[in-house]
């Protein structure tokens, strides 16, 4: 197996690249190096003989096809995406370009070269579950925000290409990830930065929105295992720790780790438009998971190290 990993310098992509390289696979990474990615995320593997990096956009058909041909790629793992819901509400066009048009490019390439696509989607494509409901891979897609809508569109495009052109493709839908290297705009880094600077933690609405929190190292391990061991055939696979907590509960745990008083650190702000109340999916491929508190403790340690470097 020779992997092309798109979005390799991003959050989950960099951890997965590291995992595959450490297993001895040949990995070619591509990243457009937007604000949400950094070469520092892949610094541990940049000098490895079985890793090659290219700066590039997945919408650049010619460049991606040249890379695929030159390196005899057998599998593409697509992490490249715009992912921040708030940004998609402000301006959806970058999301359409990356999450839809970029995926169209990859579909054409896997079709022309008869290679397999492993596409990283999101649990948000399912929308909000009814009371007591837990989404499975057969649940209908019902995205509720612009970001999720573009990811759902990409999933539909892949399904259509499987049916129409017979491409080989698998879709992995992870739940909310957290851990080292996550961009500062995301929820947990925002909490830690606020606590470090002595600022109030901005909490949308009542803070009772529920998410399933998965440690990024568990996710990258599961994806690498999946790519290594998955059988032939197409399909959709949910990836979740099934650790469902409200936002305010995550804040409470982090405050306890840092010995801070929750009551004096939280500031409830106006909720964002169309904010999904809850996500809940049935996990299929995550076999082992790190204890949530231990994973959050590791995240705090890494965050503090990075703050000290600045």
ABEGO torsion letter per residue (X at the ends): XBBBBBGAABAAAAAAAAAAAAAGBBBBBBBAGBAABBAAAAAAAAABAABBBBBBBAABAAAAAAAAAAAGBABBBBABBBABAAAAAABAAAAAAAAAAAAAAAAAAAAAAGBBBBBBBBAAAAEBBBBGBBBBAABBBBBABAAAAAAAAAAAAAAAAAAAAGBBBBBBBBBBBBEBGBBAABAAAAAAAAAAAGBBBBBBEAGABBBBBBBAAAAAAAAAAAAAABBBEBEBBBBBAGBBBBAAAAAAAAAAAAGBBAAAABBBBBBBBGBBABBBBBBAABABBBBAAAAAAAAAAAAAAAAAAX
